Amino acid sequence: MRLVSWNLGHQCREDSIPNTFFAAIEALSPDVLSLNEYVHGSTRANMVGRLKSLGLSHLAVSQRLNSHNQVLVASRYSLAPGSIVGPATDGHGGASNFLHVQIPTMNLDFVGVRAPAYSGVALHDYWNKLLQIIRSTKGQRIAFMGDLNTDPDQPKRSTARYLRSLREEGWLIPVPDGLWSFASKAQRYSRIDHAVLSAEVMVERAQYVREVESIILAAPGRTDAVSDHTPLVVQLV
């Protein structure tokens, strides 16, 4: 089973979806696709139809709150609504950027997430609440995936310790193949897209995919690319 999470970099706008996006999805061939930093709306009917033509015929979208970004999940398998809601934050950014679905035929819970770009007290409040949510699912077969805006393997980041603590508790946070997942306009590169999986989920490989079939998926400022983030691809056993 292949899980793909991709930050499209739409920054709270209902941006257009380029044709290269669909060619990339066809090449990546996900069983479950999660889009974050994405906004759903009236212009998305064509996108939904094209995803269905690629076999991703089951779809769910988080509720948009206070003009924040949303999360979309598209799947080859039937989806059931999940009951987990995102961290409670001022302005509801934590909830808008969070979507829990169940995939009954695969006995898997899936959460698409993007950690909003908070700072100071609000940032650490968000992370404490997110960890409470993740820990509350211990024993379930569950995967959290998305742009977490931190890197557990860069301890200088103030929020790295939260993911490191989950690793110490037995949660699997794979180290993806590939050099980076995000490229800023200033050409600073970082690895901030991650998966957090329960011990019940077995992973064969995780990777950041910058290019597929000559399609550039990520580049600084989205120049000649679909996004400024690479897709995160996690292949389950």
Beta strands, then each sheet from edge to edge (+ up, - down):
strand 1: 2-7
strand 2: 32-38
strand 3: 58-61
strand 4: 70-75
strand 5: 80-81
strand 6: 98-103
strand 7: 108-114
strand 8: 142-147
strand 9: 182-183
strand 10: 189-190
strand 11: 193-197
strand 12: 203-208
strand 13: 211-212
strand 14: 215-216
strand 15: 232-236
sheet 1: 3+ 4- 2+ 1+ 15- 12+
sheet 2: 5+ 6- 7+ 8+ 11-
sheet 3: 9+ 10-
sheet 4: 13+ 14-
end
